[in-house]
Amino acid sequence: MAKMTKSQILQALAEKTGHTKKDIAALLDAIVEMAYSEVKKSGEFALAGIGKLVKVNRKARMGRNPATGETISIPAKTVVKFRVAKAAKEAVL
């Protein structure tokens, strides 16, 4: 199963909406930029019907180096996760 490239997504959206690929690309870039800034500022960015980006704090923990078996300390850090919307799950499954 091949995934759609950004160019293919832009082409498909341009055909469906009647706008140019350049306009669609600018809109998509603006949405991405807005998503990053909102997650950084408020910790969450939602796209209705698709899902949301959520900033999550991971606690420090102990892990194991798979090559040597040595126990190592993994520091705490902040990561971004994507949670799929219920509507998206139901539409796909």
C-alpha positions, 0 to 999 in steps of 0.5 A, spaced: 500 500 500 503 506 497 502 512 501 500 519 498 506 524 497 505 531 498 505 533 491 499 528 490 495 531 496 496 538 493 493 535 486 487 532 489 485 537 493 486 542 488 482 538 483 476 537 488 476 545 490 478 548 484 483 552 487 491 552 484 496 547 487 500 553 489 494 556 494 493 549 497 500 549 498 500 555 502 494 553 506 497 547 508 503 550 510 499 555 514 495 550 518 502 546 519 505 552 522 499 554 526 499 547 529 506 547 531 505 554 535 498 552 538 501 545 541 507 549 543 503 555 546 497 551 549 499 543 549 494 541 544 491 542 536 485 539 534 483 538 527 475 536 527 474 529 524 481 527 524 485 528 530 489 532 535 496 533 536 497 533 544 504 535 548 505 530 553 510 530 559 514 523 559 517 521 566 524 519 567 525 512 567 530 506 567 531 502 560 536 497 557 541 498 552 539 492 547 546 491 544 549 490 551 544 489 556 546 494 560 541 498 565 541 506 563 537 512 565 532 515 560 531 522 562 524 526 562 522 529 556 516 532 552 514 529 546 508 530 541 503 525 540 497 524 535 491 522 537 486 519 532 479 522 532 473 517 533 470 519 527 476 517 523 477 511 526 470 509 525 470 511 517 477 507 516 475 501 520 
